[in-house]
Amino acid sequence: MAAQGQFMTAPGGGGGGGAGDADGASHGATSKSRGSLEDVGTEDVESQQDLKPWAQEGSSGLRKRKGDTAGEELQGEDDPEEVAAQRHGTWKSCVGHIITAVIGSGVLYLPYFFSILGWIGGIVMTLTFGAITWYTSRLLADAMVINGVRYRTYQSAVEAVFGRRGGILLAIVQYPNLVLTAIAYNITAATSMKYFAQTYKSFADSSLCTEVDTTTGYCTDCKLWVFGIIFGGVQLFMSQMPNLDSAAWASLLGMLMSFGYSFLCLGMSIYQLAKDGVQDTSVAGYPVDRIGSAQKTFDIFNAWGGIVFAFSFSFILIEISDTLKDGGRGPVWHMKRAVWVGTLIITVFYFFVSILGYLAYGETALYANPYVIDFWSNSNSFWPTTEATTNVARAANLMVLIHMIPAYQVFSQPVFAAVERTMRHRKGSRLATTRRWTFRLVFRSLYVAIVCFVAIALPFFSDFVGLIGALGFWPATVLFPIEMYRKLHRPGRWETIRLEALNLFCCLITICAIIGSVQLIVRDASTYTFF
């Protein structure tokens, strides 16, 4: 079961200008976007004739007049006053949601991805995917408000531009990806509990321990499925929170935890560098002559997927924006600021953790043991440790576990909202009254149970995370934002060429990452024992 303990995560966007920047095109282009929407011919756009006007500040920031209900009326959703009352967020709280969703324990696997890609590949791909996410997230933020209508979900915004068929295509990509991310976080939490338990020598005598290192006396493998079920039990209660806005306190806690173990990782890397100096690193990464060209290629593809996932939050960007209260400069302006600040923080963290971790541990050790925290624990037999470093490992694993609790909700609440909203507005539905709470209890509990089962059946997070990042990166982060921007703003010829070149590049990256991830999952699954 070496593959199980080998991997765990990689969760896993802007401000200024740039070619095709949405701000530059949007000022003075509101009427232009209106004209393009009229050509779409969807029922959403046609229905706007009956709606009240909004006070407009350009498509980069629309302010809703008091009493206006355009966005909610258009979508036929809940009472507009009730919706407005549920919104308490600011751009700062949105930054918290973004960081909670993105900076997961996968940050602790970034040095491993650098060990595969080497200095050139690691730096270039991190910068590239970070810049792409920042740029396309700004394009997507411009689609939050169209013709004065504020959309609550990614799917509804896509439907406003491309019609019902476009919304269905987005949903096919978006919601399975959100569920896969919840599965990945369940795996992460279970693995954190496993590593925490294994730092105690007494755990080797537990019935949960299945393998003991005769040299150190510590447990080296255990029944991971038990920890997966424990985390699932916690999520049964957490999943009964009404919506994402009500989880703001949990996101704040999760953000603090992610900062906590990220700083521990940075501190331990600096300590290791001061103690033993720089380890083996290279321009091209782990030598191909040790693993063969085929495996090296698959590893590179999976590393791309892992880094992509590390920046992924486009799936929930508009859902996060739905927590923003009305007023001020408008939700689009506030969301763009959140994207800018959140992406900057994320990218800086990723670079420090990746570079310092790669220097401190070297590609040979990282390729064999991708989870950085494992280097600090007395339970390992491949790296010198002390009781003090073991305590750091315990603290880091505990922080990862606490972080995964709200992070799971950030990605699951949009799924809950979509399913419950759909069921509530079905003809003859009784969910709006007495059965609403019953349906929530049953559906969300069933969701948690299914996610938990899949997580304990496929506990290879680093492999899994590459697949998740690959499946969702191109369509949700690149394709739809770019095509929505083109439809709304009708850019010139050269800007269109640049946008479509970016589209093609990201599509090719996605295909490669899927290939690499599937190969690794198949390889590791062949050595895994379920119970």
Summary of the structure (lengths in Angstrom):
residues: 531
radius of gyration: 23.3
end to end distance: 11.2
largest distance: 75.9
contacts: 2019
relative contact order: 0.19
helix: 72%
strand: 3%
